[in-house]
């Protein structure tokens, strides 16, 4: 038994020593021509920095858009009347009945909280100005939990459950030229064509980050809105916030399987924001094309370095084969050289990119001029935010890994084709 | 003395673009254990090709190469690599050492591939470098050694793994007189001490004068085979 253990231990030690030799040869070979290696590493490094920077910027914009839309508009999951998504009308406000409440109880451990809403258009009339508005009936406590609406209060007081007062968006207050204490007339169409009208005092003014919302939104308590629209116990949407947002799709699927699909529909934020997502994907594709071109250029530079290293070492290869080093081991050395160069560049690039991205994450780039106006036209804040999502970094590592693998195949091929007694050596 | 190498009707033809070239022409020869042999001949006589064939670096067009009765001429490449590793040492005219390894690591290289233990490897490497007078240059890289010192490290490496024979292709060609003599002294001494067969291909009269046997090749065939008492 001792002999077997000793033999096994010796085999393992030998394997380790051989691995160490291969790694040593590969690493030291890189530094035979320091300048060339550093130039090649630098090209990978700068490509990675550029790629991380642009992807972080792009993803940051998308994350901000999605986060804003989810917080202020869609939530993660919505339960709606089955026809509401196609035709968002008060006539398709769903009944918030016991079936729905039971459903919420059934999945209580997966649902963090839910936010009821009833919203529709109405004319808002002040002394001299009348404008169309989005009137949103909310449960103030739950709405605040989701969107932290109370933090946006700039004047007056926040509304409470059962309140008859309104919260008006700051931009809209400016358009209507109203302030705290003023009264607004709201006129609209309620459930099943009933006329909706009412007089409401302004209790508070909120500043909303989305300019489009800031210029037309009014909040009132859910009870007051349901009365205004003659839609008691009805909601246009029931927003569900999951305990674990990353499991939104799974929760939505479960709710869909339990709910009466003849009357209700369960939608995720991705299904509600399809246009936005499509726009993002299209935009992202453009960035990917640019990055692919960049990486192809880098790959050729890397290939040139590897090719030069191969050509200048023909005599060394002959020596190594003569000494008894097998082709597979030499191929491993050459392959590792490619991997080491690319990975050194990639890791250095990511390390250097991180503080840059971190700075812009905390200090988004403000946009001005035409670009700012364009962004605002889409209803978003005119800044370029950055993302610190790990995928921004490791996606580049993955690309670099693929490049090093593909480029590394060339020396492997050459090693296996090498003729030991070729006259050129 | 036992026969280490035996060639039987050995032929090598290169199919060049102009016309086929018979580099080795029907060579039948034997080398005994412990011999110190020079292979001489004009340029193009087939010396290097002959060494490549008996070293297993090339395959003959016809004929056989037997190393202690093992026919290497028909061996598959993988087995040939292993055979070369265990049985044959090489010293070339130039570019003998792995540039990124130190002198000690170069000498240990073959023993590491042979999967010898670390202690045995280190001990043997230091011992061989001491034998060639380079015990103070263990951690020097080839670029830090002179031409003569590099060749001495190459000799140490070739002999460290105790091969059956060592093939040296013009090992003194790039050396000055003093370095060449030093190298030859070392190789002669090790040949006697370790009883390892040494076969040189050379133009160098200094080497020829040391050899106990001189084989002359002309146009790929053995024209003379002389033994000397030295």
Interface residues (C-beta under 8 A of the other chain):
Chain A: X10 X11 X13 X14 X17 X18 X21 X24 X25 X28 X29 X31 X32 X315 X316 X319 X320 X321 X322 X323 X324 X325 X326 X327 X420 X421
Chain B: X52 X55 X57 X58 X77 X78 X81 X82 X84 X85 X86 X90 X92 X95 X96 X97 X98 X99 X100 X101 X109 X110 X112 X113 X114 X115 X117 X118 X157
